[in-house]
Amino acid sequence: MSDRLHELVLRRRALQVRCASQRAQLDEVSGEIQHQLRHIDRGIELAQRAVSRPMLIFIGLAALTFIGPRGMVRWISRGFLLATALKRISGSDQRAS
């Protein structure tokens, strides 16, 4: 094999390794982006639900006025914890069936 051909073969292999590495990096970055976009989608979905129910916004503002910001955060975190627990319990019942 000529020196030039050998050089080209080595360069091709190096480029293939580099491409594989870049593909792996791209997969990792795209996974992170998709994860972040899911959070944005959830936020948009929540905002659309809230806008479609003005009474919900009024109740939230009234609760904020009476409970205060710290109390509101406490109640929201408790509600989220309860909703998550109920979702897990109902999900585990469905898997057992």
N, C-alpha and C positions, 0 to 999 in steps of 0.2 A: 504494500500500500504506500502511496506517495505521501510525502510529508504534508502536503496541502490537504489531501483527502483525510488523513489522520487528524489534522487540526480541525477540519470541519466537523468530523464525527465527535470529537471532544467538545467542541463548541455547542453542537446540537444537544448533546447530553446535558451540558451545563444549563442550557436554556430550558430544557424540559424539566429539570429539577427546580429551576427558578419559577417556571410557570406553575408547577404543582404547589410550591410554597405560596405563591401569590393567590392561587385559587383557595387554599386553606384560609388565608388571611381574609379574603373576600367573603367566604362563607361565614366566618366569625363576625365580621363587621355587619353583614346583612342580617344575621340573627339578632344582633344587638339593636339594629335599627327597627326590625320588625317588632321586637319586644317593646321598644319605646312607642312605636306607632299604635300598638294595642292599647297602651295607657291613654294616648291622645284620643283614640276612637271611643274609649269608655267615657272620657270626659265630655266629648261632643254628644254622646248618647244621653248622658245625664243632663246636660244643658238643654237638649231638645225635649226631654221629658219634663223638665222643670218649666220651660217656656210654654209647653202645651197644657200645663196645669197651674194657672196663676194663683189658685187658692193655696197650693203647696208653697209658693213663694211667700205669700202673705203669712201663712202659718209659721214658716221659718223665720221671717223677720219679727213676728210677734214673740216667738220663743227666744230669739236673740235679745230682744228688748227686755223681757222679763227675767231670763236666766243669766244673761251676760255672756261675754265671749268665752270665758274659761268654762263655765257650766255647759255651754253649747258644745264645746269641743269634747267635754267629758261624756255628754249624752250621745253625741255622734259616734264616738269611739265605742261606747257600750253597745249601741245599736248595730254597728258594723260587726263587732265581736259576736253578738247574738245571731245576726243574719248568717255569718260564716259558719257558726256552729250548727244552725238549723240546716243549712245547705249540705254540710258534711253528713249530718245524721240522716237526712232524707236521701242523699246520694248513696250512703252505705246500705240503706234498706232496699233500694232499687237494685243494687249489685247482687244482693243475697237472693233475690227472686229468680 
